[in-house]
């Protein structure tokens, strides 16, 4: 039960990282590359969290069915 709750929380955290706004101070001309890198890194990490938690839930449901 606790594992399912943790997987649900990690899925929500992954979605939160996808919609996380870039801080205003990182969108200026001099630091635009840093802001873009930060946003892309957070998006990739969020997608990976969502995919991992989804796969774990599907595997757990498949195993419990047998």
N, C-alpha and C positions, 0 to 999 in steps of 0.2 A: 504493500500500500504506500509506504513512504517513497519507494522508488518511482511509482507512478506520479506522485505529487511532484517529486523533483524533476521528472521529465516534462511535466506540464509547465512548471516554472521556467525550465530552461527554454522551452518553446516560446513562452511569452517574452522572456529576456531576449531571445533571438529576434523576435518581431520588433521589440523595442529598439534594438540596435539598428535595425533596418530603417526605422523612421527617426532615428536620433539626428537632430539638426546640427549642422556644423556651427561651432561657436563663431560669433561675429568677428572676434579679433583674428581669426585665422582666414578670413576672406579678403583681407587687404592685399594690395598688389605684391608686396614683398613676401608675404607668407601664404599666398594662394596655393602654391604647390604643396606646402605642408598640410593645409586644410583639406585639399583634395586627397592626399595620401591618407590622412586620418579618416575621412569619410569612407573611402574605398575599403580601408582595412576593417572598419567597424561593420560595413555592409557584408563583407566576405565572412567575418566571424559570426555575424547574425544568421546568415544563410546556413553556415555549417552547423550552428547550434540547432536551428530548426530542422535541418535534414537529419542530424544525428538523433534527436529526440523522437522524430516521426518514425525513423527506422526501428528504434528500440521498442516503441509502442507496438508497431506492427509485428515484430518478431515475438514480443511477449504475448500478444493476442493469438498468434498462430500456434505458439507452444502450448498455451492454455487450452486450446481447442482440441488438441490431441490427447 
